[in-house]
Amino acid sequence: LSSSRCASMKGQQLLFSLLLFAALHSARSFAPLFPSSLLRAKSHAFARLSMQDGPSGRKNADGTFDAKPFYARPDQIADLAACSVTSMLRLGTGALTAGFSMGMAKNDPAVYSAVRLGGMMLTEGSAVGSYARPETPLQIYEFESCPFCRKVREAVAVLDLDVEFRPCPKGGQRFRPQAVSLGGKAQFPYLVDPNTGAAMYESGDIVQYLFEQYGDGNVPWQLQGTLPVVTAGLGLLARGGAGGRAV
């Protein structure tokens, strides 16, 4: 098979696995939106799968997991929907680490897996294990409603880095003055890497630095140019600037 054909097949396998994962979680995730009678069978099947085979919570002394299925509170549905707009516009960038891959293996209750079915379990892997890792967490001064900051947060997620996010909303009295003292101006995001002594503004420069220092040097197309900022900005409008100003 050609490399493009193999990539297409892997992409189809990934899409199928993600759809399977979403289907298994839908009954519990959106239960408040539907009459219980419509979801009773699905919820029962999901609970049985989760509690017996699908670990997602605390690890027990015998090596098994105490399942904690996701549940959305009815009064948080609108907020969750608004938060999802940005992720959809950004095509889920940051949801998967660099070089993410999935496969199937024989079920092992002592190993975490998002999906278990028919004596098999879903396995996950990525390329980040081969990348350099910061010995000390990076420090990023940013705030929630900033699309430039969102771009950097996505890069951090893709590279699976240890980072101290230091929120600097307008009017913030804790980290915002600290950022101005360190860098000389109230501009965000602002990166400080105690491992190398590097410090910088500009989301594009920060993303490039992160992939060169803690990745393979290649910035994904989803994080290049102005597109990430534009799409993130449109998505953040749904939140009405939430997180941009201190209370």
C-alpha positions as CSV (number, residue, x, y, z in Angstrom):
1,L,0.0,0.0,0.0
2,S,1.1,3.6,-0.6
3,S,1.9,5.8,2.3
4,S,-1.1,8.0,1.5
5,R,-3.3,4.9,1.5
6,C,-1.9,3.7,4.8
7,A,-2.5,7.2,6.3
8,S,-6.1,7.1,5.0
9,M,-6.7,3.7,6.6
10,K,-5.2,4.8,9.9
11,G,-7.4,7.9,9.8
12,Q,-10.5,5.8,9.2
13,Q,-9.5,3.6,12.1
14,L,-9.0,6.6,14.4
15,L,-12.4,8.1,13.3
16,F,-14.2,4.8,14.0
17,S,-12.6,4.4,17.4
18,L,-13.5,8.0,18.4
19,L,-17.1,7.5,17.2
20,L,-17.3,4.3,19.2
21,F,-15.9,6.0,22.3
22,A,-18.4,8.9,21.9
23,A,-21.3,6.5,21.5
24,L,-20.4,4.6,24.6
25,H,-20.3,7.8,26.6
26,S,-23.4,9.6,25.1
27,A,-26.0,7.9,27.3
28,R,-24.4,9.2,30.5
29,S,-23.0,12.5,29.2
30,F,-26.3,13.8,28.0
31,A,-28.8,11.9,30.2
32,P,-30.2,15.2,31.6
33,L,-31.5,16.1,28.1
34,F,-33.6,13.0,27.5
35,P,-36.4,11.1,29.4
36,S,-34.9,8.4,31.5
37,S,-37.1,5.8,29.9
38,L,-35.4,6.4,26.5
39,L,-31.9,5.9,28.0
40,R,-32.5,3.2,30.6
41,A,-31.2,0.3,28.5
42,K,-28.3,2.3,27.1
43,S,-27.4,3.7,30.6
44,H,-27.6,0.2,32.1
45,A,-25.4,-1.2,29.4
46,F,-22.9,1.6,29.8
47,A,-22.8,1.3,33.5
48,R,-22.3,-2.4,33.3
49,L,-19.4,-1.9,30.8
50,S,-17.8,0.8,32.9
51,M,-18.2,-0.8,36.3
52,Q,-17.0,-4.2,35.3
53,D,-14.6,-3.6,32.5
54,G,-14.0,0.1,31.9
55,P,-11.8,1.9,34.5
56,S,-12.0,5.6,34.6
57,G,-11.6,6.5,38.2
58,R,-9.8,5.5,41.4
59,K,-7.5,2.5,41.4
60,N,-8.4,-0.2,43.9
61,A,-6.0,-2.2,46.0
62,D,-6.6,-5.3,43.8
63,G,-5.4,-3.4,40.7
64,T,-8.8,-2.8,39.3
65,F,-10.4,0.7,38.9
66,D,-13.5,2.2,40.5
67,A,-15.3,3.6,37.4
68,K,-16.5,7.2,37.5
69,P,-18.6,7.8,34.4
70,F,-18.8,11.4,33.2
71,Y,-22.0,13.2,34.1
72,A,-23.0,16.7,33.1
73,R,-25.1,18.7,35.6
74,P,-28.3,20.0,34.1
75,D,-27.4,23.6,35.1
76,Q,-24.1,23.4,33.3
77,I,-25.3,22.2,29.9
78,A,-25.4,25.7,28.4
79,D,-21.9,26.5,29.6
80,L,-20.6,23.2,28.3
81,A,-22.2,23.8,24.9
82,A,-20.6,27.3,24.7
83,C,-17.2,26.0,25.7
84,S,-17.5,23.3,23.0
85,V,-17.8,25.9,20.2
86,T,-14.1,26.8,20.2
87,S,-13.1,23.1,20.2
88,M,-15.3,22.5,17.2
89,L,-14.0,25.5,15.3
90,R,-10.4,24.4,16.2
91,L,-11.2,20.9,14.9
92,G,-10.3,19.4,18.3
93,T,-6.7,20.6,18.2
94,G,-5.1,19.8,21.5
95,A,-7.3,16.8,22.2
96,L,-4.6,14.4,21.0
97,T,-0.9,14.4,21.7
98,A,1.7,14.4,18.9
99,G,1.9,11.1,17.1
100,F,-1.2,9.8,18.8
101,S,-2.1,6.2,17.9
102,M,-4.7,3.7,19.0
103,G,-4.9,-0.1,18.7
104,M,-6.6,-3.1,20.3
105,A,-5.1,-5.5,22.8
106,K,-6.3,-8.3,25.1
107,N,-8.1,-6.9,28.1
108,D,-5.9,-6.2,31.2
109,P,-7.9,-4.8,34.1
110,A,-4.8,-3.4,35.7
111,V,-4.1,-1.1,32.7
112,Y,-6.1,2.0,31.9
113,S,-8.3,1.9,28.8
114,A,-11.1,4.2,27.7
115,V,-13.0,1.4,26.0
116,R,-13.2,-2.3,26.8
117,L,-15.4,-4.7,24.8
118,G,-15.6,-8.4,24.2
119,G,-12.4,-9.3,26.1
120,M,-10.4,-6.6,24.3
121,M,-9.4,-3.1,25.2
122,L,-8.4,0.1,23.4
123,T,-4.7,1.0,23.7
124,E,-3.3,4.4,23.2
125,G,0.2,5.7,22.4
126,S,2.0,8.8,21.2
127,A,5.4,10.1,20.1
128,V,5.9,12.5,23.1
129,G,7.7,9.8,25.0
130,S,10.7,10.2,22.7
131,Y,10.8,14.0,23.1
132,A,12.8,16.0,25.5
133,R,10.9,16.8,28.7
134,P,11.4,19.9,30.9
135,E,12.8,19.0,34.3
136,T,11.0,22.0,35.9
137,P,7.5,23.0,34.8
138,L,7.3,25.9,32.3
139,Q,5.5,29.1,33.3
140,I,3.0,30.6,31.0
141,Y,1.2,33.9,31.9
142,E,-2.1,34.0,30.0
143,F,-5.9,34.4,30.4
144,E,-8.9,32.4,29.3
145,S,-10.5,34.7,26.7
146,C,-7.4,35.4,24.8
147,P,-7.2,33.6,21.4
148,F,-3.4,33.9,21.3
149,C,-3.2,32.2,24.7
150,R,-5.6,29.5,23.4
151,K,-3.1,28.8,20.6
152,V,-0.3,28.3,23.1
153,R,-2.4,26.1,25.4
154,E,-3.2,23.8,22.5
155,A,0.5,23.5,21.7
156,V,1.2,22.6,25.3
157,A,-1.5,19.9,25.2
158,V,-0.2,18.4,21.9
159,L,3.3,18.2,23.4
160,D,1.9,17.0,26.8
161,L,4.1,19.4,28.7
162,D,4.3,20.1,32.4
163,V,3.3,23.8,32.7
164,E,2.2,26.2,35.4
165,F,-0.5,28.3,33.8
166,R,-0.6,31.6,35.6
167,P,-3.9,33.4,34.9
168,C,-3.6,37.1,34.2
169,P,-7.1,38.5,33.5
170,K,-7.6,42.3,33.5
171,G,-7.7,43.5,37.0
172,G,-5.9,40.5,38.3
173,Q,-3.7,41.3,41.3
174,R,-1.7,38.1,41.6
175,F,0.1,37.0,38.4
176,R,-0.6,40.0,36.1
177,P,1.7,42.4,38.0
178,Q,4.3,39.6,38.2
179,A,4.2,39.2,34.4
180,V,4.6,42.9,33.8
181,S,7.5,43.0,36.3
182,L,9.2,40.1,34.5
183,G,8.6,41.1,30.9
184,G,8.1,44.8,31.1
185,K,4.6,45.0,29.5
186,A,1.1,43.7,29.9
187,Q,1.1,41.5,26.9
188,F,0.0,37.9,26.8
189,P,0.8,35.0,26.5
190,Y,4.2,35.3,28.1
191,L,6.5,32.2,28.5
192,V,9.2,31.7,31.0
193,D,11.2,28.5,30.7
194,P,13.4,28.0,33.9
195,N,15.1,25.1,32.3
196,T,16.8,27.2,29.5
197,G,16.4,30.7,30.8
198,A,14.2,31.6,27.7
199,A,11.4,34.1,28.1
200,M,9.3,35.5,25.3
201,Y,6.0,37.1,24.1
202,E,4.2,36.4,20.8
203,S,2.2,33.2,20.5
204,G,3.8,32.2,17.2
205,D,7.3,32.5,18.7
206,I,6.2,30.5,21.8
207,V,4.7,27.7,19.8
208,Q,7.8,27.5,17.6
209,Y,10.0,27.4,20.6
210,L,8.0,24.7,22.3
211,F,8.1,22.4,19.3
212,E,11.8,23.0,18.7
213,Q,12.8,22.5,22.4
214,Y,10.3,19.8,23.4
215,G,9.0,18.3,20.2
216,D,10.4,17.2,16.8
217,G,10.8,20.7,15.5
218,N,7.7,20.6,13.2
219,V,4.8,22.8,14.2
220,P,1.5,21.1,13.0
221,W,-0.5,23.1,10.4
222,Q,-3.3,23.6,12.9
223,L,-1.0,25.8,15.0
224,Q,0.6,27.8,12.2
225,G,-0.2,31.4,11.1
226,T,-3.2,33.4,12.0
227,L,-5.9,30.7,11.4
228,P,-5.6,29.4,15.0
229,V,-6.1,32.9,16.4
230,V,-9.1,33.7,14.1
231,T,-10.9,30.4,14.8
232,A,-10.2,30.5,18.5
233,G,-11.4,34.1,18.7
234,L,-14.7,33.3,17.0
235,G,-15.2,30.4,19.3
236,L,-14.5,32.4,22.4
237,L,-17.2,34.9,21.5
238,A,-19.7,32.2,22.5
239,R,-18.4,32.5,26.1
240,G,-18.9,36.3,26.1
241,G,-15.3,37.1,27.2
242,A,-15.5,34.8,30.3
243,G,-12.2,34.6,32.1
244,G,-10.9,37.8,30.7
245,R,-11.5,40.0,33.7
246,A,-10.9,39.3,37.4
247,V,-13.9,39.5,39.7
